[in-house]
Amino acid sequence: MMEISFASAFFMGLMGSGHCLAMCGGIASSLQLAQTKQKPLVVAFLYNLGRLVSYAVAGLLVASLGVSLAKQHTSFALALSYLSGFFMLLVGLYIMRIAGTLNWLEKLGDFIIWQRIVKLNKHILPIDTKTKALAYGALWGWLPCGLVYTALLWSLQAKSALYGALTMVAFALGTFPALLVAGQSAQLLNKFLNHTITRIALGNLFVWYGFYLIIITSNKLVD
């Protein structure tokens, strides 16, 4: 099941790339313009590498908490499996844009986390070195995102802190193609990812995967 989680996290990141471009695309573009002494692709890579590190750290922390809770409560894993199935349904509807099913989660994250972390911007700006580009990406990795929080839910039920971190790395790698390339290439990829047929087809995959998680969890309870 862990391999399936890695693949699911990757494809959720890939399909959420259109959302990532809306939230982080402008940041990545401004970094490329600000760092005139470096190649744009290098700057974009450093920014996204910083995001990946932040996601991995978050996955590590969340998975550590999950492992600790699972040792204390035997029903914790089953409850999380149900919750994962439910959130997969929300992700599917979100990707298909049938409803803003994850907007509430992003608002909650903005209130609890982001409003405090964003104040660190003043210590990084202006972005005029490779180190600052990497640090800026790491900072923006904590930007509230419903898809990121759903991936973290998978990390919460990982069998170890390492697997939790790797789940988030897989998710981050899925977002790389859209945010790493620039100009026309990014526009073409974004057009494909946001095409109605693409969104409905892959959104349905997440919906059915959500039902699958709920069904197998119910079978475990019956057994």
SULCORTA-V327320 format. One line per field, one symbol per residue. ss: DSSP state (H for helix, E for strand, L for the rest). phi: phi as a letter, one per 40 degrees, with the letter a starting at -180 (. if undefined). burial: 1 if it has 9 or more other C-alpha atoms within 8 Angstrom, else 0. A space follows every 10 residues. Layout:
ss = ???
phi = ???
burial = ???
//
This chain:
ss = LHHHHHHHHH HHHHHLHHHH HHHHHHHHHH HHHHLLLLLH HHHHHHHHHH HHHHHHHHHH HHHHHHHHHH HHLLLHHHHH HHHHHHHHHH HHHHHHLLLL LLHHHHHHHH HHHHHHHHHH HHHLLLLLLH HHHHHHHHHH LLLLLHHHHH HHHHHHLLLL HHHHHHHHHH HHHHHHHHHH LLLHHHHHHH HHHLLHHHHH HHHHHHHHHH HHHHHHHHHH HHL
phi = .ccccccccc cccccccccc cccbcccccc cccccccbcd cccccccccc cdcccccccc cccccccccc ccbccccccc cccccccccc cdccccgcac cbcccccccc ccbccccccc dccbcccbbc cccccccccc cccdaccccc ccccccbcca cccccccccc cccccddccc cbgccccccc cccccdcccc ccccdccccc cccccccccc ccc
burial = 0000111011 1111111101 1001110110 1100100011 1011111111 1111111111 1111111011 0000011001 1101111111 1111110000 1100111011 0011101000 1001001100 0111111110 1101111111 1111111101 1011111111 1111111111 1100010011 0011000111 0111111111 1111001000 000
//
